[in-house]
Amino acid sequence: MRALLFAGQGSQRQGMGAEVLDAFPEHCALADDILGLSVRELCLHGGDRLRLTRYAQPALFTVHALTYLAGREEQGEPDVVAGHSLGEFNALMVAGVLDFAGGLRLVAERGRLMGEADGGAMAAVLGAGLTEVERTLAASGRTDVEVANDNSATQVVISGTAAGVSAVTALLTAGDPAIRCVPLPVSAAFHSREMAPAARRFAAVLAETPLAPPRLPVISNVTARPYPPGEPVAALLGRQIRSRVRWTETMEHLLDSGVDEVTEIGRGRTLTGFWREAAASRRTPAAPGRATPAPAPAVPAPVAPAPAVPAPAVPAASTAPAVPAVPAGSGLGSARFREVYRSRYAYVAGSMFQGIASTDLVVRMAGAGLFGFFGTGGLPLSGIRAALDDIGRRLAPGAPYGMNLLHDMTDSAGERATVDLFLRYGVRYVEAAAFTRVTAPLVLYRAKGAHRDPGGRPVAVNQVLAKVSRPEVARQFLAPPPPELLDRLRAEGALTAEEAAAAAALPVASDLCVESDSGGHTDAGVALALLPTFVRLRDRAAAAVEGEPVRVGAAGGIGTPEAAAACFLLGADFVLTGSVNQCSPQAGTSDAVKDLLAGLDVQDVTYAPAGDLFELGSRVQVVRRGTLFPARANQLYELYRRHARLEDIDARTLATLERGCFGRPLAEVWDRTARHYRDTGRPEIVHDAERDPKRRMALVFKWYFAESSRAALAGAKENSANFQVHCGPAMGAFNRLVEGTALESWRRRDVDAIADLLMTGAAEVLAAAR
C-alpha cells in the first residue's frame, strides 16, 4: 500500500513552485482571483511576505496541490492520504472532499485567522518522546503549556505562554543532557488552547462550506484515524487548529494498515523522516517514495529541527505552525549563495571524477532543494553529453544543477570543447577545478551572456565556483579576466563587444571554494589558515571589480557538523562536501568501494602520486586501508624519478611490477597505451614517447593509475588490491558520527540526508556555543 503525505507550513521558500506554476495557468488565474494577488509572484518572489502565515498557507496549498496534479498520472492514486497540519487540506483535496478552489478559500481564511493570533511561544523538544514530555509537564504543575505536535519518538513540540514554555524547556534539559529544546520563531501558540477563538471562527466558515465524503481514506490530525464514514468532515477539521497533531500515531496507523511505501510532497522530506523512524522502530524497512524519495534518517541530528539561527533567506514563517520543515541549517552562510544556487542550505555536493558525482546524485540533490555538481573529470565529451541529456530528461526545465570543468594543461582543445558543450546546453553553474591559471575557455564560459543591467551594473549569466588552494591562483579568480584573453575571444567571434566589456568589470569567479585537506587532488592545506586568508584576499580585491562580491566557501575535511560549524565561524559563505558523498547510494562507484569506505576511520587515508599529473609529482589523498595502491603508486613515482628509462630498472623490480601492479608484461602495457592514444586522436603523444624513453616510462606507469581507477569503479574484486579510491579523513569522521544509527549502512546515506545531518547539526553546534 502507498500513502501520500503533504508537508505543512514551514516548508515554504521563495522560488517554490517554479516547476509547476506555469503548467497550470487556469489554476493560477483562479488562485489570483481568490487571493486578490498574483500567486505566481507570491511563490517566486514573495520575499518577506512568505514569512507571514496569511500568505504562506495559501501559497503552500497552491504549490502542493499543483505538484500533486502534475504527478498524478504517473504516480497513480494513493491508497491513503495524510497531511501535517496545513497539509491535511491538500490531503482532503486529493480525496475529493473539496476541489482546488474550495480548498484554497478555506486555507486563505485559516491563514488569516491564525495570522491574527498573537502572544505565546513554541519549542521543539529533540531527543525526547511524548511520554517523557508529558511526565515533565505534569511534574511542572503548569497548565499554560501543552503538547502541540507529537511528531516522532524523538521529536515533540510544546506550545503555550512564553513563560511556561521557557520553564518547561529548562526542566526538560536539566533532567537529561541528551534532550535539546529549540525555540520556534512563531508569533502565537499554535495547536494549543490559545487557538480556541480562531478555531471557533474557522468552524463557522466550515459550516458554510460544502464538503463531500472522502472517496479514499484521509487520516485526521485530531484522531490519527481516517475520517469516519457517514460523519461530517467539518466536525473534526474545525478542531484541528487548536488540537494536537498526532503524527506519531498517524505513522503507526499507516504501518498497522499495511502501508509499506510513502510519497511526500513538500520540501525537506521531513515527513518521510518521521515515517522511516516509525518503520525502523518496528524493524520494518520503509520503501522510498515513488515520486520524491528522500529518507531523512533517525540520527543524532533531528529530522526537522526549528531554526536555531537567524531567520534564513528562505524563511520559516514568523507565524509558522507547530513544526517548521525548514531545517536549522538553512540560516547558515550566505543568503545570497542560497538564492543564486537555489538551495535551502549554503551547501553544495562537489564533483567527483568519472561521474562518481553522478547524474543520480545531481537529480537527488535538486529534488531535495539542494545543489550538486556532476563529475566530468576523466570522461570523454560523449560521456559528458550523455550526462547532460540524462539530467535534462529527469529534472524540470530550469532546475539548478552544476557541471565540473576540470583543467587539463595538456588538452586545451578538450577544455574548449567541454565549455562549448556547456554553453549549448545552457549550463549555468560550473565548478572549476585544478586550474593553475585562468584559461581562455574558462573566460569564455564566464563572459558568455554577460551584460550591463538598466542601472549600468555588470551582470554575469554564468556562475563559476572555483576550487583553489593557493593564493596566487585565488588572485586570478578574484580579478577580471586578462584583457588579452577577452580580446582574443572577441576577435574570433566567440564573444560580442557587449559581453567582453561587461566581463572586463567582473571577477572570473562568482564563488571561491578554499580546498584544504580533501580527497583527491590536494595541497594538504589547513582550513584554519587558508579560509581567513582567502576571505581577506577577497575583501582586498573587491575594489578592482564591479558586480556582486565573490562568495568564499570551504571544502576538505567536512564530515561532521562540528567541522561545518567551524567553517562558518571562520567566515565561510558556504561549504562543499566530497568524500562523504561517494559512500552514498547515488554515488557512481561500485558497491565494493562503498563497503570499503563505510569501514574507514580518520587515519585510513594517505597520499599518493596523481595519475594525471604524474610527471610533476602532484599528489592525491586516497584510501590506504584494504588496498595496496598507495604503496605501489609511490614506488612507481620513485622509480620514475630515479631512472631515465624502463630499461634502466633492474630485472627483479620489473618482474615484481608486472606481477603485482600491472598483471601483464610491460610491453603489453605499452601496446595498450599507444593504441589508446591513437584511438582517441592523439598519435603525436605516442610519437613523442617513442623518441623520449623517459616520457614512454611515464605513460606506461600512468596506465596503472588509470587501470586502478577503472577497477575501483567497476568493483573488480579480483583486482581489489589495486583499488585507487580518492578520499579524505572526512569519510572516517562521518563513519564515527553515524555509528550505531540508521546511517551506519551506506545504503541509507542518501546525499540529501548527509546534507541535512551536517547542516542541521552545524546549526545546533553554533547555537549551543552562543
Disulfide bonds with the S-S distance in Angstrom:
none
